[in-house]
């Protein structure tokens, strides 16, 4: 094994950081989805006319989370 084939500490460090960033992004995406779903809590207590605004908010939040899926 020559020097070019040996693991470089800098490369390994960068790889660990990017793996840790990916894990953090994944956790954030899951939290965003769960938060969006919680917007549906108490929906049955709202007037039917208010449901549309709530569904729109959930749809937008889920769309934002889905658009960030590439970073996971």
C-alpha positions in Angstrom: 0.0 0.0 0.0 1.5 3.3 -1.0 0.9 6.7 0.6 -1.9 7.5 -1.8 -3.8 4.5 -0.8 -3.6 5.0 3.0 -6.5 6.5 4.7 -5.9 10.2 5.1 -7.1 11.5 8.5 -8.4 14.7 6.9 -10.5 12.7 4.4 -11.8 10.4 7.2 -12.6 13.4 9.4 -14.6 15.0 6.5 -16.4 11.7 5.8 -17.4 11.5 9.5 -18.7 15.1 9.5 -20.7 14.5 6.3 -22.2 11.3 7.7 -23.0 13.2 10.9 -24.5 16.0 8.9 -26.6 13.5 6.9 -27.9 12.0 10.2 -28.8 15.4 11.5 -30.6 16.3 8.3 -32.5 13.0 8.5 -33.5 13.8 12.1 -34.5 17.3 11.1 -36.6 16.1 8.2 -38.4 13.6 10.4 -39.1 16.3 13.0 -40.4 18.6 10.3 -42.9 15.9 9.1 -44.0 15.1 12.7 -44.5 18.8 13.4 -46.6 19.2 10.2 -48.8 16.2 11.2 -49.3 17.7 14.6 -51.0 20.6 12.9 -53.9 18.2 12.3 -54.4 17.7 16.1 -57.6 19.3 17.3 -58.9 19.6 13.7 -62.2 18.1 14.9 -62.6 21.0 17.3 -62.4 23.6 14.5 -65.1 24.9 12.3 -65.2 23.0 9.0 -64.4 26.3 7.2 -61.1 26.4 9.1 -60.1 22.9 7.9 -59.0 24.2 4.5 -56.4 26.6 5.9 -55.1 23.9 8.2 -54.8 21.3 5.4 -53.0 23.9 3.3 -50.5 24.6 6.1 -49.9 20.9 6.5 -49.6 20.4 2.7 -47.0 23.2 2.5 -45.0 21.9 5.5 -44.9 18.4 4.0 -43.9 19.8 0.6 -41.0 21.7 2.2 -39.9 18.6 4.0 -40.2 16.5 0.8 -38.3 19.1 -1.3 -35.3 18.7 1.2 -35.2 14.9 0.8 -32.1 15.2 -1.4 -30.1 16.3 1.6 -30.8 13.0 3.4 
